[in-house]
Amino acid sequence: MKKSSLAAMLLALSACSGESGPSPSPAADEAQPPTDAAPVAPPAVKAKARAVEEKNELLEFTYGWPGEAAAIPGLNARLESELERDRAEALGMAREDRAARPPEAPFHGHYLAKEWKSYGDTPHLLSLAAQVATFTGGAHGNTLFDSILWDRTLGRAIKPADLFTDPAVAFATISGAYCAALDRERVEKRQEPLPLEGEDWLIGCPSLAQQAIVPVDGDGDSRFELLRVLIPPYEAGPYVEGTYEVDVPVTDPVRGLIKPDYRTVF
């Protein structure tokens, strides 16, 4: 995702205003196309899920990730580091908020809740996403999304765009189905017919490349059949509409744009 730091992100949310790893190595592009044989099951989970729950007068903090992530040393270390960073930044913001308030303005404790979940565990890729719930002293809490796509072969996270031979073409191909599915969800929430009317931010289609995109293995067969686009409040509608989760099927045209090295798990 496009995040510089949790502190900057939370400060923006408190004012009620409106992924990602390095690119894969050239070897990933040059890999020989594998067969389309059914993939073997991912390694059995041998680690416990991680869960942290803390509460004091400044901050209520909950954080966790599943055993599938804890079983991968490099990924587990990354998540432990992010936990410590996010807790320290959230505590620092809460202290600053309390110190800056005049006596007549009561301080309300902040909170940060981030729970990673597995959306698919295959021999090659582990797909994770987290909903991040925050309150930083503003009018109300807010929600963000984060995602990690872990390449077991490379031993690091990759971007969703790294799945495709040509990300621009792939996103253009996917966008039609994505925008149509988003509008169907808007119609359901708003109880309004198509075509939708209103300002562009209410009826436009948020850039696919700027959202959290999560491959989903819904039936547990070690293949991803969906790309789920997670959209936070304010991105596709007013706060009252909450979040949007838009599913785009991995059709044959989409699958044909996936790099051969990843195609066996789609």
CORLINPE-V724638 format. One record per residue. N is the residue number from 1. RES is the residue in three letters. D_CENTER is the distance of its C-alpha to the mean C-alpha in Angstrom with 2 decimals. Layout:
N RES D_CENTER
N RES D_CENTER
This chain:
1 MET 7.23
2 LYS 10.55
3 LYS 11.46
4 SER 15.01
5 SER 15.22
6 LEU 14.23
7 ALA 17.77
8 ALA 17.71
9 MET 14.55
10 LEU 16.17
11 LEU 19.49
12 ALA 18.32
13 LEU 16.96
14 SER 20.26
15 ALA 22.10
16 CYS 20.27
17 SER 19.31
18 GLY 17.59
19 GLU 7.28
20 SER 9.54
21 GLY 12.77
22 PRO 16.29
23 SER 17.61
24 PRO 19.12
25 SER 22.79
26 PRO 25.46
27 ALA 26.29
28 ALA 23.21
29 ASP 24.53
30 GLU 28.04
31 ALA 27.51
32 GLN 29.90
33 PRO 28.55
34 PRO 28.36
35 THR 29.89
36 ASP 28.07
37 ALA 29.30
38 ALA 27.23
39 PRO 24.96
40 VAL 25.99
41 ALA 24.06
42 PRO 21.69
43 PRO 23.41
44 ALA 24.10
45 VAL 22.13
46 LYS 24.50
47 ALA 22.62
48 LYS 22.02
49 ALA 18.77
50 ARG 18.40
51 ALA 18.70
52 VAL 19.89
53 GLU 21.35
54 GLU 23.46
55 LYS 25.19
56 ASN 27.85
57 GLU 29.34
58 LEU 26.74
59 LEU 23.38
60 GLU 21.86
61 PHE 19.20
62 THR 17.27
63 TYR 14.93
64 GLY 14.47
65 TRP 13.26
66 PRO 14.97
67 GLY 18.06
68 GLU 16.63
69 ALA 14.80
70 ALA 17.85
71 ALA 20.12
72 ILE 18.98
73 PRO 20.81
74 GLY 18.97
75 LEU 15.48
76 ASN 17.05
77 ALA 18.74
78 ARG 15.70
79 LEU 14.06
80 GLU 17.54
81 SER 17.86
82 GLU 14.69
83 LEU 15.96
84 GLU 19.31
85 ARG 18.18
86 ASP 16.07
87 ARG 18.97
88 ALA 21.54
89 GLU 20.02
90 ALA 19.56
91 LEU 23.13
92 GLY 24.45
93 MET 23.19
94 ALA 24.70
95 ARG 27.97
96 GLU 28.17
97 ASP 27.58
98 ARG 30.32
99 ALA 32.71
100 ALA 32.41
101 ARG 33.26
102 PRO 36.92
103 PRO 38.82
104 GLU 38.65
105 ALA 34.82
106 PRO 33.52
107 PHE 30.50
108 HIS 27.84
109 GLY 25.75
110 HIS 22.15
111 TYR 19.28
112 LEU 15.89
113 ALA 14.08
114 LYS 11.01
115 GLU 10.96
116 TRP 9.09
117 LYS 9.95
118 SER 11.04
119 TYR 10.62
120 GLY 13.35
121 ASP 15.68
122 THR 18.04
123 PRO 20.76
124 HIS 18.96
125 LEU 15.17
126 LEU 13.01
127 SER 9.58
128 LEU 7.38
129 ALA 4.44
130 ALA 5.61
131 GLN 7.13
132 VAL 9.16
133 ALA 12.62
134 THR 15.16
135 PHE 18.78
136 THR 20.60
137 GLY 23.94
138 GLY 23.47
139 ALA 24.40
140 HIS 21.50
141 GLY 18.21
142 ASN 14.90
143 THR 11.29
144 LEU 8.14
145 PHE 4.39
146 ASP 3.08
147 SER 3.10
148 ILE 6.84
149 LEU 9.38
150 TRP 12.63
151 ASP 15.90
152 ARG 18.64
153 THR 21.38
154 LEU 20.36
155 GLY 19.32
156 ARG 16.30
157 ALA 12.77
158 ILE 12.78
159 LYS 10.97
160 PRO 10.48
161 ALA 13.59
162 ASP 15.44
163 LEU 15.79
164 PHE 18.24
165 THR 21.78
166 ASP 21.49
167 PRO 18.03
168 ALA 19.83
169 VAL 21.75
170 ALA 18.88
171 PHE 16.81
172 ALA 20.15
173 THR 20.83
174 ILE 17.60
175 SER 17.71
176 GLY 20.75
177 ALA 19.36
178 TYR 16.06
179 CYS 18.16
180 ALA 20.66
181 ALA 18.29
182 LEU 16.82
183 ASP 20.46
184 ARG 21.38
185 GLU 18.91
186 ARG 20.35
187 VAL 23.81
188 GLU 23.17
189 LYS 21.93
190 ARG 24.59
191 GLN 27.35
192 GLU 28.35
193 PRO 29.51
194 LEU 28.45
195 PRO 28.82
196 LEU 26.81
197 GLU 28.51
198 GLY 27.54
199 GLU 26.19
200 ASP 23.87
201 TRP 20.79
202 LEU 21.57
203 ILE 22.27
204 GLY 20.79
205 CYS 17.87
206 PRO 15.07
207 SER 14.60
208 LEU 12.46
209 ALA 12.13
210 GLN 10.69
211 GLN 7.69
212 ALA 4.21
213 ILE 6.33
214 VAL 6.52
215 PRO 10.23
216 VAL 11.87
217 ASP 15.26
218 GLY 16.61
219 ASP 20.17
220 GLY 19.91
221 ASP 21.94
222 SER 19.87
223 ARG 18.96
224 PHE 15.85
225 GLU 17.26
226 LEU 14.35
227 LEU 11.50
228 ARG 9.28
229 VAL 8.20
230 LEU 6.40
231 ILE 8.81
232 PRO 9.87
233 PRO 13.65
234 TYR 16.01
235 GLU 14.13
236 ALA 15.79
237 GLY 18.34
238 PRO 19.90
239 TYR 18.56
240 VAL 20.58
241 GLU 18.66
242 GLY 15.53
243 THR 12.13
244 TYR 12.03
245 GLU 10.57
246 VAL 12.35
247 ASP 13.40
248 VAL 15.13
249 PRO 17.58
250 VAL 18.13
251 THR 21.71
252 ASP 24.37
253 PRO 24.11
254 VAL 20.39
255 ARG 21.17
256 GLY 24.01
257 LEU 21.82
258 ILE 19.89
259 LYS 21.51
260 PRO 24.19
261 ASP 22.86
262 TYR 19.72
263 ARG 21.50
264 THR 22.84
265 VAL 19.53
266 PHE 18.98
